Amino acid sequence: MPDVNFIVDGKKLTAPAGTLLIDACKSAGIEIPAFCYYPGLSLQAACRMCVVRIEKAPKLGTACTTTVAEGMNVTTESPEIAQARKATLQLLLGNHPLDCPVCDAGGECELQDMTFKYGAADSFYAEPKNHREEQKWSPVVYFDRPRCILCYRCVRMCGEGMDIFALGVQNRGSSSIIAPNVAPSESPDHMAALDCEQCGMCIDACPVGALTSGTYRYKTRPWEMNHVATVCTHCGDGCKTTLGVRSVNEGSEIVRGDNRDKSGMNGDFLCNKGRYAFDFANNIERLSSPLVRQSDGKLKPVSWEEALTFAGKKLRELRDAKGANSIGVIGSNRTTNEESYLLQKFARTVIGTNNIDHHRTADFVTLATALQGTTTADGKPRFASQRCVEKSPAILLIGGDPTNEAPLTAWNIRTNVRLNKARLYVANHQDIKLKRQAKAFAPVAEFGYAAFIDSLASANDFSTAVKAEEKLVVVVGNELRGGELAKLIAALPHAKFALLADYANSRGASDMGVLPDVLPGYQSLKGSTLASEYGAAGQSQVADAPGLDLLGMFDAASAGHLSALYVVGSNPIKRFGIDASALKNTFVIVQDMFLTETAVLADVVFPAANLYEKAGSVTNSYGDLQLVAKAADKAGVRSDFELIVRLADKFGHDVKTLVPFGKGLRAAGMSGDMGQTRGAQSGEADRHSVWLTANNLEPKLSPFDPFAILDEIQRVVPGYDKLLRLQLLSGNDQHIAPAASGLVQIQTGRKDLVLPAADTLFTSGSLTRFSPMLQDVQRHQASEHTDHLASAD
Amino acid sequence: MPTLVSHPDEVKVVSRRFGMGATDIDKYIELDGYKAVQKAIENGPEWIVNEMKASGLRGRGGAGFPTGMKWSFVPKVSEKPKYVLVNGDESEPGTCKDHVLFLHDPHSVIEGTMIAGLAIGSKVGFIYLRGEYRYLLKIVEKAVADAYAKGYLGKNIFGKEGVDFDIITQTGAGAYEVGEESALMESLEGKRGVPRIKPPFPAVVGLYGGPTVINNAETIANAPHILLMGGEAYAKLGSERNGGTRLFGISGHVERPGVYELPMGYSMRDAIYKVAGGIKDGKKLKAVVPGGSSCPVLKADEIDVGLDFDQMAKAGTMLGSGGIVVLDESVSIVEFALRTIRFYQHESCGWCIPCREGTDWIKKTLTRFHAGGGNKKDIDNIQYLAENMMGRTFCPLGDAAAMPTLGFVKKFRSEFEEYLEGKRVEHPLIQITPIGEPALAGAH
């Protein structure tokens, strides 16, 4: 669109023709108030707050529906306009309960802000207000009807944004109310209810306190919280969630999650888990003291010193007595990149084994190998970012169900189709919800994805359309792995690819080399520079033979060949359905938040911090790297990073070779302190320290400083070398395309090593049962007897 | 069914077949029916639009937009189907003209719809009737069926190869708001009856996203007559820039209420005193609501004005939908104002804040005022509310509620003030429960 010139409040402005006046003004720093206008949703012109004076127009016009035109002369503030807005506010406040002192939205309310600005402080009405009872629509969504100003943001967010259409308007005129999709007559408790994805997007969109969160209602005031933007732990999409944190006796507690600041690549979006499922952190069953198994066979709380010394010494004894390859290490898909990197470095250089693996939820090894050295038609790497899904003109979704497993991916696909008319092609063995947005759908037999890939080679409507796409992004579910995945990648030689994985850092665990057959960045065990560097750092040369994979470790344990197993943030016993007796002769150390099925078998259990209680970085399924900020704090727990370092210390290892800290990297002769100079972890840094860190000017004085390891990751992991530290520290995401060196030699993997989490919108692996909210929502959804969601046709 | 009235001053064009059994298709044909549409097929779209433009016909729904011009706005080429939409959602209080039209001459609406279709290149027309007019639907549906049976509707109409036209009938669900053209389209599409954002205007993006001509039923029914008599001849019947004649529904305190067809520009005084026989029971005239309840009231001494769009606008009111409501001296303006706002409050669709909340607060305040709990500040408040609704709402319903309210309060302020002092005209049209002393004045 060509640019047009126009004048707003005497300022000469330029914007592309077709731009809405309200947006053009916003870009120029002129704010026009509005309740109903919401970027990306359909226009309403219902609140009449954005009225402006447009020269030559007979009456005030709405800036939200007017597009800029050449020569247009607009006034956005004048006594006439202020009066119009004031009158509108007076009308709203006439029926508003004015319960701001107790309202959740108090301090964050657009109606308050507008009233403050336009001063609608006088009332003309003697009649009682229209009062209506508040309603609980679900465990997480409450509706306070009297506060509703009927801006229809929630209705549109639910319908247009989420493609659910669970909210609508009932009645007419001043009796109009927002109503959910389950009528009282259809609900088991005879109360109106919501049968939906329980994403809570309606709450974020609400400009006032009409829609409130079931987990946050009446808990605190916004100004009593610190707001920390960090990355959600639950799925692999990498949404930012802004956590509201409040001080409590045991540290600081998360009381709210939202994304009202639209801080991350998820923009407006946040799903049920990202918004509410932080409550596992406050679960009463949370471990807060190290446990060591006593001679009576029972786990008993002991001091940190005792537990660490016992674990470190025992591990050393077993390594020295039974050999490094009798020890296995299992990492996590929820720990930070720094922790994952550190853990594999611990396995390879402290213990001296390649027996390291994690619960893989997608086949990133094949992805990295198959894409290595290839480019798109315009010479770009073929790793797709989450941003590609948001913007690419064409998307092919093979397998998977992003609506349930990767909700942001689903949101981005829907939004891209809705706003940019992107073409979506879906191949799936189920009628997934995203089929509604699809331009073409290819039904696939269950377990028939290999046949589908073959069909891409033949000339049919679907494959012809897909192959004609010049800028195609292919999003692949976990149905495809190994050879089939490689074949697919070869069949679409110019497309970009991404794999759907589960949990916050599955991709990171892979990229960081928490794998038995490759080093960080998918580098070869044999002959790579990193291998020799590790050799120098460790007790001996890193073995160039691959170690045991996760299932191999349990097989070895059953056969009596595994002397020790170190499990960090993982529950393989439950996830892989492993018989508990497999570990009866193995010394087991577990770091976790809860006594999981795996932790109960351990000899030593360390209470670990979760992703919301530490700093570092994570990489989402697409390879978008983001910073994780420490939001909450729990007395008695330690980050996995700190625990690995302390265990290495008690193991008798020179910690400085594990974490480069002190003035100058690995400065010989410097006595590194154990964190006294800097504090135990890097939390929210102030601007000055951000700048120092970004420019690598600040010496890492603590062995617990994840940035010391981030420095090393940047130095040694291909792909991660390109990241810009200042971008990262500013909270921006950066896309990582692992540039494997070509030396990769991959062990023929067991297919069952990739085990999809099969999470739904309301489950998150082992965390599910520790989140009361998820439990409540599951019960609620089960009780709404019929499917009220709009049918797919 | 209302009885037909007539008066020698009438000029019968659109009402010429009333009372002649023209609901029967053969009778309609005998009375020159379906001639105009055949003439239209022969002469083509350009000729039709030119005749319509020459006729000076302006929209009879109330806004008075020139019909020929409206038809010419529809793009000639369109990817989406084009539609003709007949607005038979006659809901403005005091208006009852389309009702008699459907009752006595449904084929003229059908024929007019076909002509509009030929003019814009549409093959489908919809006749949308007010929900409360469901009993008229039988008449219209029979007429449509008869037209199909004769081969006047459907494929190759009148035996002309490639000339197709279909008509679909639909009724509303009882909402004044869907009389607004874009809300009507929403309703017809099966959605909530709330108006659409304009632009785009219906001529470009209308029903189901296709270019649409939407006209009032009376406007459409005029088209066959115009084509038969010629646009210029029709124009001459009326006043300057206001071509032709119009159906006026005169109601209230007159001797002979009813629907009369008078030339545009006809004197309002004569319409009341001559045509409708003057004020009932020899009482004195107090006020006239000239064009449906949304038009600002005229006082007894303001009725020397010609009944056309321009003269009425000059007089500070509107010709509106042609529903003239005559009020005699027995009427309490306070009560009448309440009755009026009660209608608009009830009918406000609730889409935008000023209309939804404004009509509600005016109604609440007036209800209390009427019940005896008012004070002087209420009069100012009512005026303030109406002034702040005016021109600020999404669609004209807000204006329709604000305009008469402002008229009553401004022109009859003394009556409001006297009402507070107990001087009330007792005329209990409305049963209202007194609400007693106002609770917590200024509660917020």
Boltz contact constraints between the chains, C-beta under 6 A:
constraints:
  - contact:
      token1: [A, 43]
      token2: [B, 197]
      max_distance: 6.0
  - contact:
      token1: [A, 45]
      token2: [B, 197]
      max_distance: 6.0
  - contact:
      token1: [A, 45]
      token2: [B, 394]
      max_distance: 6.0
  - contact:
      token1: [A, 46]
      token2: [B, 351]
      max_distance: 6.0
  - contact:
      token1: [A, 46]
      token2: [B, 352]
      max_distance: 6.0
  - contact:
      token1: [A, 47]
      token2: [B, 353]
      max_distance: 6.0
  - contact:
      token1: [A, 48]
      token2: [B, 352]
      max_distance: 6.0
  - contact:
      token1: [A, 48]
      token2: [B, 353]
      max_distance: 6.0
  - contact:
      token1: [A, 48]
      token2: [B, 354]
      max_distance: 6.0
  - contact:
      token1: [A, 48]
      token2: [B, 392]
      max_distance: 6.0
  - contact:
      token1: [A, 59]
      token2: [B, 391]
      max_distance: 6.0
  - contact:
      token1: [A, 65]
      token2: [B, 197]
      max_distance: 6.0
  - contact:
      token1: [A, 84]
      token2: [B, 392]
      max_distance: 6.0
  - contact:
      token1: [A, 87]
      token2: [B, 388]
      max_distance: 6.0
  - contact:
      token1: [A, 88]
      token2: [B, 353]
      max_distance: 6.0
  - contact:
      token1: [A, 88]
      token2: [B, 354]
      max_distance: 6.0
  - contact:
      token1: [A, 91]
      token2: [B, 353]
      max_distance: 6.0
  - contact:
      token1: [A, 91]
      token2: [B, 357]
      max_distance: 6.0
  - contact:
      token1: [A, 91]
      token2: [B, 358]
      max_distance: 6.0
  - contact:
      token1: [A, 93]
      token2: [B, 444]
      max_distance: 6.0
  - contact:
      token1: [A, 94]
      token2: [B, 361]
      max_distance: 6.0
  - contact:
      token1: [A, 98]
      token2: [B, 444]
      max_distance: 6.0
  - contact:
      token1: [A, 123]
      token2: [B, 442]
      max_distance: 6.0
  - contact:
      token1: [A, 123]
      token2: [B, 444]
      max_distance: 6.0
  - contact:
      token1: [A, 124]
      token2: [B, 381]
      max_distance: 6.0
  - contact:
      token1: [A, 126]
      token2: [B, 438]
      max_distance: 6.0
  - contact:
      token1: [A, 126]
      token2: [B, 441]
      max_distance: 6.0
  - contact:
      token1: [A, 127]
      token2: [B, 364]
      max_distance: 6.0
  - contact:
      token1: [A, 128]
      token2: [B, 439]
      max_distance: 6.0
  - contact:
      token1: [A, 172]
      token2: [B, 349]
      max_distance: 6.0
  - contact:
      token1: [A, 172]
      token2: [B, 350]
      max_distance: 6.0
  - contact:
      token1: [A, 173]
      token2: [B, 348]
      max_distance: 6.0
  - contact:
      token1: [A, 173]
      token2: [B, 350]
      max_distance: 6.0
  - contact:
      token1: [A, 173]
      token2: [B, 356]
      max_distance: 6.0
  - contact:
      token1: [A, 174]
      token2: [B, 356]
      max_distance: 6.0
  - contact:
      token1: [A, 174]
      token2: [B, 360]
      max_distance: 6.0
  - contact:
      token1: [A, 176]
      token2: [B, 350]
      max_distance: 6.0
